[in-house]
Every structure is written in C-alpha cells, then in structure tokens.
C-alpha cells in the first residue's frame, strides 16, 4: 500500500493522541497527570535539571512549567534547590521517585499494547524511520 506523507503524519498524530488519552487514564489512580509523570521521568534521567531544561523536555513554556513545578513541589514530588547564581535546580523526592517507577510500569503496558501487533523487527524499522524523519534537532 502506498501512503501519502500527510496520511503518515496524521497516523503518527492519531497514535500520539491515543497514547495521551490511555496514559492519562492509566496514571489517574496515582493522582498524576501525563505531564507530571513526564516531568518525573525527565528528572530521573536528568537530575538537577533547570526549570528551562525541564520546560523544553516536557514541551511547556518556562512560565507554565514554573507553575507546574510549584504544584509538584507542594505535593512533595520534586524539590527545588539553589543552583549556581540565580539558577534553581530540580530533584525527585522519594515520593516522586516511587510514583515515577509505578507510573513507568503503567506507561510500559500502554505503549506495549499499542505495538503488540508489530514484530520486534517492525518496531526497530519504525524507530529507524522516525529517527530519519526527525533528523537532528534544529534547536540543539
């Protein structure tokens, strides 16, 4: 079957939208939104990340991420610590680390369910094709 690039683009967007809905439902019992879990995931991978770095990683503006970080700190999920100069760094708390790990199990289940009809070779091929389509990050 031949696909037009616009159809492929729409399919990627539909899959992303399906993941967002399913992930939001899966994370709800942990009282986490998808963006909160994504923040915990990025902090796990990037300890001491700045507010700006986390905003970029989670597709937020600095202002909206600042509000999110404040709420997450108030819930005891992350802590804000002074960095060099006026910089503020962020770290996972014990509670945040626990919820990140619990959420990761749920996220893995949702994503694996989406790709259950693809072979490992097809998943690798899809990953390779998306990496080619994305190319280098122009903002890096």
C-alpha positions as CSV (number, residue, x, y, z in Angstrom):
1,X,0.0,0.0,0.0
2,X,1.3,3.5,-0.8
3,X,0.9,6.2,1.8
4,X,1.0,9.9,1.2
5,X,3.3,11.7,3.8
6,X,0.3,13.6,5.0
7,X,-1.5,10.4,5.8
8,X,1.5,9.1,7.7
9,X,1.8,12.4,9.6
10,X,-1.9,12.1,10.6
11,X,-1.4,8.5,11.7
12,X,1.5,9.5,13.9
13,X,-0.6,12.3,15.4
14,X,-3.6,9.9,16.0
15,X,-1.3,7.4,17.7
16,X,0.1,10.1,19.9
17,X,-3.4,11.3,20.8
18,X,-4.4,7.7,21.6
19,X,-1.4,7.3,23.8
20,X,-2.1,10.6,25.7
21,X,-5.7,9.5,26.4
22,X,-4.7,6.0,27.5
23,X,-1.8,7.2,29.6
24,X,-3.9,9.8,31.3
25,X,-6.4,7.1,32.3
26,X,-3.6,4.8,33.4
27,X,-1.9,7.4,35.6
28,X,-5.0,8.7,37.2
29,X,-5.0,6.2,40.0
30,X,-1.6,7.6,41.0
31,X,-3.0,11.1,41.0
32,X,-0.6,12.0,38.3
33,X,-1.2,13.8,35.0
34,X,0.8,12.8,32.0
35,X,2.9,16.0,32.1
36,X,3.6,15.4,35.8
37,X,4.7,11.9,35.1
38,X,6.8,13.1,32.2
39,X,8.5,15.6,34.5
40,X,9.3,12.9,37.0
41,X,10.7,10.7,34.1
42,X,12.9,13.5,32.8
43,X,14.1,14.4,36.3
44,X,15.0,10.7,36.8
45,X,17.1,10.9,33.6
46,X,18.4,14.4,34.2
47,X,18.9,15.0,38.0
48,X,19.4,18.7,38.9
49,X,17.8,19.9,35.6
50,X,16.9,23.6,35.4
51,X,13.4,24.9,35.0
52,X,14.1,25.8,31.4
53,X,15.5,22.4,30.5
54,X,12.5,20.7,32.0
55,X,10.2,23.0,30.2
56,X,11.8,22.2,26.9
57,X,11.8,18.4,27.6
58,X,8.1,18.4,28.6
59,X,7.0,20.7,25.7
60,X,6.0,23.5,28.1
61,X,6.8,27.2,28.2
62,X,9.0,28.3,31.1
63,X,6.1,30.1,32.7
64,X,3.7,27.1,32.5
65,X,6.4,24.7,33.7
66,X,7.2,27.1,36.6
67,X,3.6,26.8,37.7
68,X,3.6,23.0,37.3
69,X,6.9,22.7,39.2
70,X,5.5,24.8,42.1
71,X,2.4,22.5,42.3
72,X,4.6,19.4,42.2
73,X,6.9,20.7,44.9
74,X,3.9,21.4,47.1
75,X,2.8,17.8,46.6
76,X,6.2,16.6,47.7
77,X,7.0,15.1,44.2
78,X,10.0,17.2,43.5
79,X,12.2,19.6,45.3
80,X,13.7,22.9,44.1
81,X,17.3,23.5,45.2
82,X,19.5,26.5,44.6
83,X,22.0,26.2,41.7
84,X,24.8,28.4,40.6
85,X,23.9,32.1,40.5
86,X,20.1,32.6,40.4
87,X,19.5,29.2,38.9
88,X,17.2,26.8,40.5
89,X,17.7,23.1,40.0
90,X,15.1,20.3,40.5
91,X,15.3,16.9,42.0
92,X,13.0,14.0,42.6
93,X,11.9,13.4,46.2
94,X,11.5,9.8,47.5
95,X,7.7,10.1,46.8
96,X,8.3,11.4,43.3
97,X,10.8,8.6,42.6
98,X,8.3,6.0,43.8
99,X,5.5,7.4,41.7
100,X,7.7,7.7,38.7
101,X,8.6,4.0,38.9
102,X,5.0,3.0,39.5
103,X,3.9,5.1,36.5
104,X,6.7,3.7,34.3
105,X,5.1,0.2,34.7
106,X,1.7,1.6,33.6
107,X,3.2,3.6,30.7
108,X,5.1,0.5,29.5
109,X,1.8,-1.5,29.5
110,X,0.0,1.1,27.4
111,X,2.8,1.5,24.9
112,X,3.4,-2.2,24.6
113,X,-0.3,-2.7,24.0
114,X,-0.2,-0.2,21.1
115,X,2.6,-2.1,19.3
116,X,1.6,-5.6,20.2
117,X,0.8,-6.5,16.6
118,X,4.2,-5.5,15.4
119,X,7.2,-7.8,15.4
120,X,10.4,-6.6,17.1
121,X,11.9,-6.1,13.6
122,X,9.0,-3.9,12.6
123,X,9.3,-1.8,15.8
124,X,13.0,-1.3,15.1
125,X,12.3,-0.4,11.5
126,X,9.6,2.1,12.6
127,X,12.0,3.6,15.1
128,X,14.7,3.9,12.5
129,X,12.3,5.6,10.0
130,X,11.1,8.1,12.6
131,X,14.7,8.9,13.6
132,X,15.4,9.6,9.9
133,X,12.2,11.7,9.5
134,X,13.0,13.7,12.7
135,X,16.7,14.3,11.7
136,X,18.9,16.3,14.0
137,X,17.2,18.6,16.5
138,X,17.4,22.1,14.9
139,X,17.1,23.7,18.4
140,X,20.1,21.8,19.8
